[in-house]
Amino acid sequence: MTLTDRDRAVQAALAQGLVGPRQPVAGLLDVAGIRRSAAELRAAFAEFTAPGAQVLHAFAVKAASLVPVLRLLAQEGIGCEVASPGELALARAAGIPARHTVLDSPAKTLAELREALALGIAVNVDNHEELSRIDRMMASAPSTAPIGLRVNPQIGGGSIGAMSTATDTSKFGVPLRDPGAREWIVRACLDRPWLTRLHAHVGSQGMPLERMAEGVRALYDLAEEINEQAGGPRITTLDIGGGLPVNFSSDAVTPTYREYVALLRSAVPGLFSGRYGLVTEFGRSLLAKHGMVLARVEYAKWAGGRPIALTHAGAQVATRTVFAPASWPIRVAAYDDAGRPKTGAPVPQDIAGPCCFAGDLVAENRPLPRLESGDHVALLDTGAYYFSTHFAYNSLPRPGVYGYAPAPDGTFAFATVRTPQTLEELTAESGADHANALRSLALG
């Protein structure tokens, strides 16, 4: 059997004790793969964009809220798109400059807006009331921060409703097709010389590329209309969001950034002319294929004639897969106690997690070589969201996360991205310092 780099990384992680009886689950990130995706993104836009055009690729921090990942991407020329004070703090801790940071959120507080404008961070305004807040701030303390308006082109959803942000009733942005909305947007931009950007993000996983391109086309046409009425370039930058879907059924990377950009060039040829600066906000597509969750099989059992492998990777790391398996299916690879790929006839079996509810299954009736106690499972394509967005059910501690890369001698070197959460840290996070707070109220 020919081993892949992934197989060798699993063996190395087990040999070095990153996963074992004491630490039964961890996240592993392929550093070379992340760099490759970042380079492919930059190259795809560089190929089609006019020389000298301004293009900022801002990684959606929610997809991997880990400071070392953000710093690695920054080294590859990728900025950050943030949607909360916490995500902004992570981006700043990673050293992302303000000019490479974009703030998106449908519920920005006054404090968040003031901070962003003071730092010079680009802000995408979500709604009428937020724009009124910005009006007052710009009147009292003018800022040179880039400011845009988020538009919902209302082109419809994809196959996953929760990921569809361009439906008629989406909570995001100003609905472009509502009565009077287009006229309001045009007037809002004409009346504010500092409102120089338009933003749209029409969906994520499950959204067809053609519909994504339709949303970008609607944004471009709106910018052209505003600039025509302004008699000049009032809108100078288009933030076209991210949302490139990921293939979770095999190792193949499809669609590619180049395929998407080629489609955009066909549907919206003026987008790449250089007349507009461009911002992208890709997240999942940069990281998903380059990560896995590796977990130990603690027990193997039977129920109703079906084998069940009880592992340490469940809803706490694969929340979407557990609660919405039809929308977020996951591939599982089986390894033995030393990290060798399991062989043998596939046996339909459940891959269960450690959470104390019956539905904590990452795969159901999945054909795999029969798993036994001490074996391991790798949840593939989990580099985005899975181990950076922990679900603290049953007070399960956050697992460690490690980046890996092949060394010159053929071995694999690992670097700690996040240390495993200790029980002491978990207890402190859960209010241990205030253990008597409620008791003192009752006694008082």
N, C-alpha and C positions, 0 to 999 in steps of 0.2 A: 504494500500500500504506500502510495506517495503522500507524504505529509505536506500540508499547506503551512504557510507562515502562521495562520491562526492555530493550527494543531500544535505547532512547536511552541507558540506563545502559551497555550494552555499547559503544556508539559512543564515549561519553565516556571510558570506561576505557581504550580503545585510544588515543584521541586524547591522553590525558594520560600515556600510557606505563606504565600499571599492568600491562599485559600487552603483550608484544612480543618481539622476538628475544632480548633479554637476560633478560627475566623472562617465560617462555613460559606460565606458569599462575598463576592467583590466585583467591582466593575473594572473592565480592562479596555483601554483605548489605544488604537493603532496610530501612533504619532505620524508615521510616514503616510498613512492613508489620509489623515486630516490635511497634511500639507499638500498632498496631491489634489484633493478636492478644492482647496483654496486656489491652487494654481490653475485648475481647470475653469473655475468661475472667472478669475481675472482674464484668462486667455480668451474665453468665449466672448466677453464683452469687448475686449481690446480688438478682436478680429473684425467686428462689425461696426464699431464706433469710430466716428471721424477723429483724426489725429488732433490732440489737444483738448478734446472734450473732457469735462470733469465728471468722473465716475467714483462714487463712494459705495463700497460694499460694506454694509453694517450687519454684523451677525446678530440674530435674534437671541438675546441672552437667555431667555426662558428655555431655549432648547438645550443649554448646557451651562447652568449657573455655577460655574467653577472657575475661579480666578486663573489658575494655570492654563486652562483651555483658552480663555480670552486673551491671555498674553501670548500664547502660541499663535493664535490667529492674527493678533496684531503684528507679530513678526512677519506674517505672510501677507500683510497689507490689508487686513480686514478690520473695520471698526466695530462699533457696537450699537444695536438698537435696544433701548431699554424701555420698560413699561411699568416701573415702580421705583420708589426710593431705594429699595434693596438692590435692584438690578443696576441702578446708577452707581451705588456704592461699590458694587463688584467691578464694574467697568473702570471706575476711578482707581480702585485698588490694583487693577491689572495695568494701569498706566495708560489707558486709552485717552488721547487728547480730546478736548471738548469739540474740536472741529471734525472729529471722526465719530461723534456720538449723536444719536437721534433719539428723542423722547417721544414715545407713543403711549397713550393710555386713555381710555374713555372717562377716567375719573381722576384727573390730576388735581391735587389740592393747590391752594394759593401758595403754600410754602414750596411745593415742587416747581410751580411755574416761576416763582421768583428766583429760585436757585438756578434753574436752567437758563433763564434769561441773563442772570448775572454772570454765569460761567461761559456764555456764548454757545451753549448747546442748541442744536436744531430742535425745534418744537413743532410737532404736527398737531394742530388744533382740531378737536373732535367735533365740536358742536357750537351752536349759536351762543349759548351762555358762556362757554369758555372763551370764545372770541371777545365777548364783552369784557371779561376779566383782563384779557391781554390788552384791550384798548386802554383800560384804566392804568395798567402798569406801564405801557409805553408812553402815556401822557405824563406820568409822574417821574419815571426813570427810564428814558429811552435806551433800548438795547440794540446791538448790532447782530444779535443771534438770528440765524436763519429761521423764518417762521413760515409754516405751510398750513394748508387746510385739508383735512382728511375728507374725502368724498366717497360715498358708497354708490357705485354706478348701478346698483340694483339689477344685475344681470342674471341673478339666480344662484342656486347652490350646486354643490357636488353630491357625491354619494354618501358623505358623512355630514349630517345636518349640523352637528356641533362645531364643525370646522369650516362651515360656510359663512363667510362674512359679507357677502354681497347679495343677500336675499332682500326682499322688499322691506322686511321688518327688522333687519339686523340692528344690533345696538351700536354699531360702529359708524362714525362719520356722518356727514350731511347727506341725506338721501337725494340723489341727483334727479330722480324722476318724480318725486312728489310734486304736487302742484305748487308752482311758484319757486321751487328750490333752485333751479338752474339760474333764474334771474337774480335770486338773492346772492348766490355764490359769485356771479359775475360782478354785481354791484359791490359786494364785500371786498373783492380784490381791487376793483378800480378805485375804491375810496381809501385804500390803505397801501401806500407805497412800500411799506415794509412787509407786506404779505406777498411773498415772491415764489412760493412753492405750492404744488398740489400733490396730494398723496392718496393712493388707493392700494388696498390689499384685498383681493377678491376671494381668497380661500386658501386652503392648505391641502393636507392629504385628502385624496378623493376628488379633487377638482381637475377636470380635463384641461389640458394645455390650451385648447382653442378658446375655452371660456375665460381663462386667465388673460389671454391675448385680447379678447373682446373687452375686458375691463380696462386694460392698458390703453386700448384704442379710445375708449370713452374718456379717459383722463386726458389723453393727448388732444382730442378734439375740443375739450373744454378749455384747455390752455390756449389753443389756437384762437378760440372765440374771444377769450379775455384779452389776449394780446392784440387782436384785430381792433377791438373796441377801444383799447388803450392807445392805439396808434404806435405801439412799440413793445419791447420785451418786458412787460410787467411780470409775467410768470417766467422765471429763468431756470427752474429745477423741477423735475418730476421724480417723485419717490414712488416707484412701482411695486414696492413691497417684496415679498418673497413667495413662499408657498409651493415651491417645486415639489411635487409628490415623489415618494420613494417607493421603489420596488421591494416589497417585503417577502417575495416568494422565492427568490434565488439570490445568488451572489452578483448577478448582473446589475450594473448601474444604469438604470433607465427610468425615466428619460434623462438625458444629459443636459448640462447647461448649454452646450452648443446647439442642441436640437431646439431648446426653448428660445434661445436668442435668435436662431434662424427663423423660427415661426414668428417672433415679434417683428423681425425685420420685414417679413413678408406682409404682416397684418398692419404694421404701423411704421412704414419706411422712414418717415420724418423723425422718428424717435432717436435715431442714431446719427442725425445730420450734424450734430455739434451745437445746434441752436439751444438745446436744453442740457443742463447738467443732469446726471442720473444718480439716483440712490436706490440700492436694493437692500432687502432685509431677509435674506435666506437664513434658515436655521437648521431644520431637520436634515435637509439635503446635504449639508456640509459635514454632518457628524454621524448620522444614523448607521451607515454601512461600516463605520470604523470603530464600533464598540460592541462589547458583549458583556453580559452578566454571567459570571461563572459561579455555580453553586454546587455544594455537596449534597448527595442523596443520603439522607439520614436513615430512612427506612424504606423497605419495599414490602408491599402488602397486597392483598386481594380483597375485593368487595364485589358481590354480584357476579363473580366470574371474571372481573376485569382487574388487571394489574394496576397498582397505583404506586408511583414513586413520590415519596414525601421528601421535598427538597427545602432549601432555605431561601428560595427566590419565588416570591408570590406577589400579592397585591402591594406590598410595601415598595417594590421596585418596578413592578409591571402593572401599575394601577389601571391604565386604560385597557390593556389586554384582558385583565381579569374581569372588569366590569362591562366591557364592550368588545367581546372577542370577535364578533363578526366584522367589526370595523378595524380592529387592530390585531389581526392574527400575528403570531410570532413563530419563527423557525427555531427548532430545538436541535442541538447536536449532542450526541451521547458520547461520554468518555469514561474510561475505567479509572481505578483508584490512582494510577500513575499518569493519567492524562492522555493515554493512548485512545484513539478513536475506537469505539465499540464496534464489534462485528457480530455477525449472526443474523438469523432471519428476523425481520421486523415483526414486532408484536404490538398490536393496538393496546395502548396504556394511557393512563392519566398522569400528567406531570403537575403535581400539587405543590402549593406553597405552604409556609408555616403559619399563616394567619388563621385565627380561630373562627372561621365561618366556612360553610360547605362549598361556596362558590369560588374559593381561592384556588383556581386552576389556571395555569398558563397555557396548557394544552390538554385537550380532552380526546380520548380514544385515538391518540396519535401513534401511528406505526413507527416504532424505534426498536433497535436491539434491546432485549430485555434488561432493564436497569435493576441494579442490586445495591444494597447498602454499601456505602463507601465509594460508589461511582460518582460521576459528576455530570451535570448538564450545563450547556452553554446556551443562553438565550441570545440569538444572533440579531444583528441590525439594531442594537439597543444603545448606540452611542449618543443618541439625542433623547432627552427627556427621562429615560428609564432610571438611571442611577443618580441623576442630578436633581430630580424632583421627587423626594422621598415622601411616602405616605406612612405616617407613624402609627399605623394600626397595631394594637397589642403592645405598644411601646417597644417595638423592635428597633434596635439601634441602626443608624445609617451605616451602610457598608463602606469600606475603604474603596478608593478609586485609584487606579494606577495606569500610567501611560507606559507603553512598551515600544521598543525598536530593536532591530537586529544589530548585534555588535559585529565588529570585523571578523571575529573568530567563529562566527556562526551561531553563537549563543544569543540570548535575548537579555537586554538590560531593561530594568524597570525604574520608573520614577514615581514617587508618591504625588498624586494629585489632591487627594483628600484622605486623611487618616481615618481609620474606623472609629466611629463614635464609641466612647467608653460608657459603661453603665453609670459611672459617676457623673459624666457630662449629661447623660440623658436624665438622670435624677435631678440635677441642678436645673436643667431646662424645664423640668416639670414642677418647679416650685419648691424644691427642698429647703431653700433658704427661708421660706415663709411657712414652714410646716405648721406653726402654731397660730397663724393669722386668723383662721376661722374659729379656732377654739377660743382665742382671746376675745373675739366678738361675742361668742355665746356666753362666756363667763362674765363679760361686762354688763 
